[in-house]
């Protein structure tokens, strides 16, 4: 397949490009800098894209967007988080819709944050959307792909959970503390964490290239855990103690209250119903198995 990928230098995008090329797919990366071999330059902020690269491609995978936890949520950065997602998605969707030979599938990034903080409620792809800032971002993010849907292209919203890899993201930040026996649950530890190993995330995206699924698909493992359970599992795998809870004031002081609540002290209990119905088999369905594999324990 000829596959176009945005966000190809990111936590998910970089290993995905390597996997797809290893599996003999032709991959063209969309980049904002001057393009090299196997790349095409674009600029979502100004609407610049080479439509001829999309025309005739078999698939488009859209993973770009400013990092949710990279900076404090100032008014300016909140707008950047929204614009980086909606403008890029809209540009790709409109370009796809105008192609003479349209891609067969558009896999567009999203996140389980669309459900908002929901306590113990078990959520699936048909669950209602939340009202939080992250939920609103995700709603507009998915809505921006509508031109692709209207053009008859199979469009999938990749509602990704917490991606586990020691190479980046939440797990990389937690490992040093846990290795020194300083890790702990966040707050009361009752908030749910819907996670997925990086390997399963990549496999699921590759699976969705050729499946018949469309619309929202939750990319999370089938066994979400609470923060307390995550803490116990990681400590057990690393053979380190994890006794003291992390109080709210520290992360809130460091990240700001709204960001800390969104990332650490609230959560969603999300199930990958559509993915499992489509026949996808998880390599890491439980947290202990995932962490032992990821950390070679």
PyMOL commands that set and color helices and strands:
alter all, ss='L'
color gray80, all
select helices_A, chain A and resi 13-22+51-54+75-98+112-115+133-143+146-150+169-179+198-210+227-238+248-255+257-265+273-277+287-294
alter helices_A, ss='H'
color red, helices_A
select strands_A, chain A and resi 2-6+26-31+39-41+59-62+105-111+122-123+154-160+162-164+192-193+195-197+215-219+225-226+269-270
alter strands_A, ss='S'
color yellow, strands_A
deselect
rebuild
show_as cartoon
